């Protein structure tokens, strides 16, 4: 049986949404959860399409993208006791349809990836955490690439991922099947193109996560529903695809499937990925000190179109944002086997697209 924490201390999640303005009850949510996995509404800010968030926990800041044609980034102060989010600053994101953002490990800069036009942008933060500019200090537009059959011509930047040491930034480009690696200037945060890695056609690299050893990167491919293990050299910034495994138990199933999110357990032993179409969460065991992964199980996501997942601090719970069924679900996670079991009832939210733990509460 999974290990289930006995404590019920309350904690909070920030949940983004793709619901448009005017949708009743929609916006940027804070959700309360406890150690049993019980979920309940806490607060909502009525914001239009806050599809993805990233936290600066050291300074108590949450950043969110507003996924419009003219994208924005909004910074909030997090009150860990009340779960409230107080808007502090808004900036243009520098491109169209921002779908992901990340905070530099130092907190000094925020990087935003734009699906609409393939732009990767850089926004510095103030000393106390919020975005400190009205416009990005740098906006890099990735080039498109024509193929003989006319596919994959548009750049689609889908994730901005700083390396754990902050020296490099990786950006996945779903449209051109490429991972771009940039050097991050220590003070200004400005990016310099360093190298890139080309994947086979039709993979559609979407999200990635670094192994705790900082020697491997796990790349989730949306269009092929596969997980690519990449060797990563933290000194030279060299990345090289090595092995690939599926994210679906039955890759021959006739319905379409689009992989979405990838998370790694704190101990580096298990990877979790989501399948939109199969509507499942796949569990992968990590072997050989991170060099290989194995699909060991898959469980129903508890809804439709699992867009994002997150592990709570300590890793005993996993949360899943099911976009098309308008539900957030919780799972108990067994740290020994990695297996997931449903915890409690799903919580109704409008089109949830991202989920992120944002801190504990002292309330009982």
Buried (B, 14 or more C-beta within 10 A) or exposed (E): EBEBBEEEEBBBBBBBBBBEEEBEBBBBBBBBBBBBBBBEBBBBBEBBBBBBBBBBBEBBBBBBBBBBEEBBBBBBBBBBEEBBBEBBBBBBBBBBBBBBBBBBBBBBBBBBBBBBBBBBBBBBBBEBBBBBBEEBBBBBBBEBBEEEEEEBEBBBBBBBBBBBEBBBBBBBBBBBBBBBBBBBEEEEBBBEEBBBBEBEBEBBBBBBBBBBEBBBBBBBBBBBBBBBBBBBEBEEBBBEBEEBBBBBEEEEEEEEBBBBBBBBBEEBBBBBBBBBBBBBBBBBBBEEEBBBBEBEBBBBBBBBBBBBBBBBEEBBBBBBBBBBBBBBBBBBBBBEBBBBEBBBEBBEBBBBBBBBBBBBBEEE
